[in-house]
Amino acid sequence: MLRIIYTLIIFFSVISLFAQNNPSCNGLRYRVDVFENVKVTKDIEYSEATTIGSKSKKLFLDVYEPVSDVVTERPVIVLAFGGSFISGTRSDMQFLCERFAKKGYVAVSIDYRLYDLPLFPLPTEAEMQDVVVRAIKDLKGALRYLDDDAKASNTYRIDMNWLFVGGISAGAIVANHTAMLDSTDVYSEAIASAISTHSPIYGITDSDTSIKIRGVLSYSGGLHDESWLDASDPPIISYHDDGDGIVPYKDGFATIFGKNIIFINGSYIMDSVANDVGVLSELNTVEGSLGHVSYFLMPSKATEVIDKSALFMYNMICGETSDVEESEEIKLYSFGPNPCQNSIVFHLNGIGTIEIFDLTGRSVLKQNISNSGVVNFTQVASGHYLMQIRIGETLLTEKVIKN
């Protein structure tokens, strides 16, 4: 009976593979950690622009890639840091970028221009609107830089057909506006003036839609005008504390040092509008919390947020049916990369044993794993092997290749 069940699992898994949208999908990649190490290329200048304080500022980005990845075109996630538009650096997004890169994505953390006038008196709403427009232009500029590179040498091996943007707090506000504000929207006189001042802004002051954003990761973000979210906008996954006093969960003013600065429709309003206009939206609420981005302050919760965000993107990239997501095989274990270089990352549903055999049947490596772990292949010669995975009374066999 058990053999029949696993035969059916393999059958449905094969069927689902034919439904995948991206050829690099393998049921694991983009969903779980399949790489152990990450390569970072830092300080890549993508633009130079003038701040609200009339200072010329060079803008840089950092690119995070999985080590030993053989895929030539990978989905890319471009992320913006938080800090109320007055502080923060692109290095603040390192923890997110590394985690996404381990799942097979290319992750990019960018600079954008901040408010650099004196903080007292605090900035006015008009000044903050101006700063937000500059930041939107900067993120769009980073997307244009990556797109230009992808069309030329494709230095970072990215697939701009699978482009995601996201951010934390102020960075999420920038990401939401970058994805949703376009030339067809109606602006207030003040915002129209700021947009005109900083024109050209790709996709806003023109109708160019050649760069398509596939999804938005909004961590405690919002949108100034809910009407800017329409049926043509990309899917959204959002997280928000329901008692957030910095960026409102519903609607109200975002604050700096307790002072109202700029009006924002938070994640709850965005989710409601998205549902009304037919945009896929997944709202995750931290109930009873007065914190701001509290979910990234707890390691276990942060892991949950990152994993669910990855699954949100994975479902779009790989076009998986529910068969693989809910199959017993996926619940029992996952692993990657395969082929591997020096290690394979495993995720087991429980405590298990991994044993590697060469093609003569000789055991060359054996290791116990509890829930997750890394099997070191450094001392194993290159070649083809059979791998037995024992979880409780269940024994399964996989083929694995060491390059």
N, C-alpha and C positions, 0 to 999 in steps of 0.2 A: 504493500500500500504506500509506504514512504517513497519507494522508487517511482511509483506512478505520479505522486504529488510533485516530486522534483522534476520529472519529465515534463509535466504540464507547465511548471514554472519556467523551465528553459524554453518551451514552446512559446509561451506568451512573451517572454523576454525578447526572443528573436523577432516576433511580430512587432513589438514596440520599437525595435531598432530601425525598422523600415519606416516608422512614422517620424523619426528624428529629423529636425530641420537642419542641424549642423553636423557635418561629417565627422567632427572630432568628438561628438558625444559617444559615451560608452557605458552609460548608466551610472557612472560614478563622478566623472569629471564635471566640474562646475557645481556639484552638489555637496561633496564631502572633501576633506583634505586628502589629496592624492600626491602631493609633493611635500618633501621634508624641508627643503631649503629654498630661500628666495634671494634673487639678485636685485640690487637697487642701483639704478643710474641716477645720480643726483645733479642738481644745479643746471638743468637744461633751460636755457633762456628761450622763452617763447614770444616775448613782447616787451615793449617799453612804453610807459604811459605816464600821464601827469595826475597826481593826487588832488584831492579837494584843497589841500594846503599848498598847491602850486609847486610841488616837488616832482622832479622826474624820477620814476621808479622802474628799475628793471624787474621783470616778472619771470619767475622760474617755475619749473615743475620737476617732480621726481617720478621715475617710472619703476614699478615693482613687477618682476617677472619670476615665474617658477624656474628653478634650476633643473637642468637636464630634460627640458621639455622639447619634444620633437615636432609638436604641432606648429605649423608655419603661420597660421592666422588665428588669433585668440580674441574672444570678446574682451572689451575694454571698459573699465569703470573709472570715471573721472570724478574725484572727490574734492570738496571744499571744506576747510576747517571752520570751527565756530569761534565766537569771541565778541559777539554784539557789534561787529563791524568796527571795533576799536582795538582789538588785540587778536592774538593767535598767529600760528605759523603753519606752513604745510607739513612740518614734521609731526604736528599733533595728530595727523591721520595715519601715522606709521602702523599702529596696531591693526587698523582696519585693512590697510593696503596689504600687509603681510598675510593676514588671514585669507583674504580673497585670492591673493596670488598662489597660496598653497592649494587652492581649489582649482587652479588652472587658468584663472583670469589674469589679464594684465591690469594692474591698478595704478592709477596716476593721481598724485596729490599736487594741487596747484597753489601758487600765490594768487592773491587778488588784492586790489587796492583797498586800504582801510581809511577810516576817518583819522586825519592827522592834524586837525586844528586843535586849539586849546580845549580841554574837556570842561572847563568852567568859564562861562556858563555852558551847560550841557548842550549838545547839538539840537537844532530845531528839526521838526518833521521834514521840512523842505530840504535841509542839508542832508538828512539821512536818506531821503529819496534819491538825492543826487549820488550819494555814496553807493547805494544799492544798484543804481543804473550803471555806474562805473564797474562794479563787481560783476554784473551780468555780462557786460561787454568783455570783461577779462576772461570769464569762463568760456564764453563763445569764441574768444580769440584762441584759447587753449585747444578747443575742439577743432578749430580751423587749422591750427599748427599740426595737430596729430593727423588730421585728414590729409593735409598736404604731404606729410611724410609717408603716410600709408600709400598714397598714390605714386610716390617716387621710390625711394629705397626701402621703405617699410622697415626702418631700423628696429622697431620694437615688436614687429610681427603681430600687428593688431588687425582685427577684422572690424572695420568701421560700420559694417552692416549690423553689428551687435554692439552698439554703443549705449552705455548706461551712465547717468550722472547722479550724484548724490552729495550729501553733506550733513553736518551736524549743526543744529541751531542756526546761526547766521548763514553758515554754508549751505544748509538745507533750504533756506529762504532763497539764496542765490540759485541753487539747482532747480527749485520749483519754477522760479520765474524764467530761467533759461529754457526750460522745457515747455512752458505753457504760454509765455508772453510772445505774441507774434504780430505781424503787420495787420492782421484783421481785427485786432482788439481795439476797444475804445478806452482812451486814457483821460484822466483828469488834466486840466490845463497845466498844473505844476509838473506832473509826470511827463506830459507831452513836451514841455519845455526842456526837461532834463534829457529826454531821449534825443530831442533835436540838437541840443548842445553837444552831445557825445556821439552824434552820428558820424560815420556809418556804424550801425550795429547789425551784424549779420542776423537775418531772419526777423528783424523788427522794423528797421527802416527800409528794408527791401523784402521781396517775397521769395527769396532764395530758400528752398527747403532741401537742398542737396545733402545736407548732413541730417540724418534722422536719428533722434533719440528714442531708444526702444523701451526705456523704463527709468523710473526715478526712485532712489532710496532717500526718503525724507525722515531724518531723525530729529524730531522736535522742531520742525520747520513750519512754514506757512506761505500764504499767498496774499498779496495786498488787496486784490480785487477778485472775488470768487467768480465773477463772470469771465475772467480770463481762462478758466478751465472749461474746455469744450470737448466735443466728441472726437476731435482730431488729435487730442493730446495723448501722451503715452501712459501706460499703466503705472501705478504708484504703490509702493509699500511704505507705510509710515509707522513710526513709534512715537508715543507722546505720553507724558505724565498728565493726568487729568486735572491736577491742581497747579500746573506750571505757572509760576509768577513772572517768568522772563519772556517766554513766547507763549501766548495764550493757546490753550487746547481747543477752545471754540473760537470766539472772536473777541477782539479788544486790542489794546495797545501793547506792543512789545516795550520792554522797559530797560533802561540803563540806570544803575544805582537807584532803582525804585521810581524813576521818573518816566512818564509816558513819552515815547519817542515816535513810533510809527504804527499805524493801524495794520493789523494782520488778521487774516482768517486762518485759524490753526488747522491741525490735522483732522479734527472732527468735522469741521465745515467742508474742508476739501474732500473728505471721504463721502459726505452726504451729496455734494454737487457731482462728484464723479459717478456715484451710483445713479443719479438722476439723468446724466447725459450719456451713460453707457460706457464710461471708462473703467477698466478693471482697477479696483482699489482694495488693498488689504490694510485695514487700520488695526494696529495693536496698541491697546490702551493700558497704561500702568495705572490701575485704579487706586484711588485713595492716596495718591502721592502728590506732595507739594514740591517735589524736587524738580530739577531741570536736567534732562538727560540722565536720570538716575540709573537707568538700565545699563549704562556703560560703566558704572562705578562698581558693579558686582560682577566678578569674573564669570560665574556660571550663567548669569543672565545675559552678559555681553556675548558669550558663546552662542547662546540660544538666538539672540538677535541676528548675529552674523550668519548662522546656519540657516535661519528662516529667510533671510534676505537672499542668500545664495540659492535656496530652493525656489524662491520667487522668480529669479532670473533663469535658473536652470529649466523650469517648466516652459518658459518662452523660447529659450535657445534650442532645447532638445525636443520640444514638442511631444514630451512623454505622455502616454496614456496612463491611467491609474493602475494598469496591470503591474508595471514595474514598481511604482511607488508603494503599492500595498502588498506585493508578493512576499511570500515567506522567505525567499532567498535574500532579498534586500534587507529584511528585518534581521536575518541571522548574521550577515557580515557584508562588508564592502572593503575593497583594497585598491591600491594603485601607487605609482604608475606601473603599467605593464605594457611594453617592456620597461625594465628598470635599469638604473645605473648602479647605485650602491645601496639603495634601501627601498623598502615598500612600507607605506603607512597602512595599518589595518584598523578597522572598526568592527568589533564583534558585539553581538547582543549577549553579553555574559562573559564567562571565563572560558578560554579555549586554548588549543595547542596548534601551532603551525609547524609542519614538518616538510622539508624539501628533499626530493629524491631526484637523482640523475636518471638518465634513460636506461641505465642498467639495473635500477632498483635500489641503488646504494643511497642511504640517508646521508645528506651532506650538511644539514642544518636543522635544528629543532629549537623551538622557543615557545614559552607560555605567554599568553596575552590576556589581560583583564580589561575588557571593554575597548580599549584602544592602545596602540603601541606601534613601534617601528621595528621591522626585521632588517637587520644589517646584512647586506649581501657583499660586503667588501672582500671577504675571504673566499667567495664563491666564484669559480671560473665562469667566463662568458659561455652562454649556451642555452639550451632548452631544458626545462625541468618540469616535473610534476609536483604539485603542492597539495598536501592533504591538510584540510582544516577540520579539526574536531571540536565541536561545541556540545558539551554534554554527551548524549548518546548518538548525536548526529555526526556523520563523517562525509565530507564532500571533497572532491578533487578538482583542481584547476591547473591549467597550463600556465607557466610563467617563463619569461625570457629575460636573461641577464645579458645586457649589451657589453 
